[in-house]
Amino acid sequence: MASQNDSTSRIYVWRSTDDRTFDDQQVIDLGGGIVSAPRIVVEPGGGYRVLWTDLGSGEGRSAALSALDASATVTSPTLADVRRLGADGTGLPAWASDVTAVPLTAPQYSAFVDEYVDLQNTGVDAVAVEAATGATVGDVRGALPGTVTMTYNDGSTKALPVEWDAAQIAEAAGRGGGTYEITGTVQQHAQRMVSDARADPHVFFNPDDGYYYLTGSHYGEPSNGRIDEASSYRKIGLKRATTLDGLADAPEQIVIDPDNGTVGREAQYPNTFFGWGGFIWAQEFHRINGRWWIVAGMNRGFAQTGGWCDNTVLIPYTGDTASIAAGGFFDESNWGEPVVLDGAAFDVTYFEREENGATQGYWVMPNGNRILVGKARGGDGVVPLLDGQLSTVYTTSQPWERGKQAPTPTDTDEGADQAVVEAPYMIEHGGRVYLTYSGGTVDKYYALGLLTAKADAPLTDPASWAQTPFPVLDTNDTFEGRLAADETKATKETAGTGHDSFVVDATGNLLLAYHARPYPDPHTATDPAGAGGLFDPDRNTWFQSVNVRADGRLDLTLSKDQEVAPENRTVVARVTIAAGPTPTPTPEPTGSASPTPGPTASASPTPSASPAAAAGRGETRSGALAATGSDGAPAALALTGLVALIAGGLIRARRRRAS
């Protein structure tokens, strides 16, 4: 149970049958005051009693409950001792101020930890590889893996890229046979704002040109600029870069600007794009039936203010594949006349998968606080309109989907309660289909929800979808700057985390794009009436790495130190290069018929001093390489002036899991 943000007279009550998932939420109004620190106990003679502190008076309160659901009758509150929350013991995090100790059985404790304890990197798998005799720099580099496996406290793992020390690789190859330690640095995506004043982001990879792209709903003002309806949602802009992290600094180019008219047809359409204009909301780019399409909510006709999204439209790319590689997406003349897609006016997304040996597409859209899913028409060159009926797979059910009831810092000085379910996005990953959506009002109460289905489940059947019974990313995760480790220019503290998309990075991991506002919203001081609204331009795009927990749930809330613990950011690989055969010496002529053998050279390499040994002698060595012989002792090479011929060979690699 819990209070309602310590701001109303109501409490929440949930039930659990498995000690890990709490559902069947009930809201009970205790009749007055501001409820804080509630607790329910079972009465000896039957029924229940609820105890709490009234923040309005500072006094304790007590009342009897007939039941633990919305039908409960509540007696008039009486005075009681003030409720003091707290728990004894060490190990509690600094932020855990309002806590209560609850006895658990061992199975209950295990279930609770698996479900709710924050994910944390606890180790990294060891790396050991082998290279054949005569390995070159390229051979050694090729033997080393491109990723290392991080391990986590719930038993899950994640492969992350690693950058190996080039100087140490070259030194090992130059010295030949022996065992060497090569250090590497684990690579993580930057946690930073990637687009200023761009909401509803869509990030995607284009296999036709090998670039990553990023777009978002467009504001004419920067995030710290004035609130201006007339310049909001009037253009479609786009960035591209060869890497995901490169998108942050990539320049945005305008793809479609309806206010300037339709290219080549300005006389017919002087201030619209084929008759369509701003508002333009939440555009996405998808390759469907062999053609690229922009999917966007647009206004029919021209309206500088007071417009809205009348329909979702599909805008076809009319250029060929070669033109895409040349930057054709940024040429407005390559985009054709829009086609109306029925079902919803905005926030529509597309998903496809293989079914019975063929590609099947799906439209996913919000309408009336519901999420609808329907099949798309398929076939090469076919316009992908709806194929059949839409099915409702989800509708508003969670309190956090209603404005102020969302989990946020305790102040509730913005917005109003309003049920919102919108902005769905669907992706398949690791044998599951994930469907995220946004709930709550678009100010700081905006948050992300999650539905999950099996990869082969019927996607139009609501029974296929299981809900995570809490927001998977909300203001509580970001308002203290915990997910902004690499941001140096913008405000790290953010709120209103919503309207997301996912992309698979080069390593095969998911990356989340979402928008969020600075916290607190700076416009509350300059324009309190418009702050936090749709025309407040401070909805900015952020990137966040994603982990998949051992039970298959997506975790969108890891800080950089949780994803990779600081002590695990540098890894060491043991590289063994096979020693060459002992060379047969070349005899020197003596005038005798019997040759006199010369000295025999050792095949062991001359080791480079390890960093520790160099430090012990007062030396400074940058990137020093440690080497040992086959028995673990330092190897040595007696130089004889003879040249040893070393045969090349195949490289074998193996990984050894750290104990």
Protein Blocks (a to p, Z undefined) as FASTA:
>chain_A
ZZehhlafbdcddddfklpacghiacddehiajdehiacdddfkgpjddddddfknopac
ddddfbfcfkbccddddddddddeddedehiafklmbccdddddfklmmmmmmmmmccdd
fbdcdddddddehiafklmmmmpcfbdcdddfkopacdddddddfklmmmmmmnopaddd
ddddddddddddfbghiahiacdddfknopacddddddfbdfklccdfklgokbccdddd
fbfklmmmpccddfbdfknopehilmmmmmbgehiacddehiacddeehiacdddddded
jdfbhpacfbdcddddfbdfklmmnopmmpmklpccddddehiaghpacddddeehiacd
dddddeehiacdddddedehiacbdedjdddfbdcfbfklnojlpccdfbfcegjddddd
ehiadddeehiacddddedjfblmbccddddddfkbcfklmklpccdfbdfbdfklmmno
pammkbckbcfbdghiahidddddfkopacddddddddddfklmmmmmlgopaklckbcc
ddddddddfkopacfkbcfklmpgfklmpccdddddddddddddddddehiabdcddddd
dfbdcddddfklmmmnopacehiacdddfkopacddddehiacddddddddddddddZZ
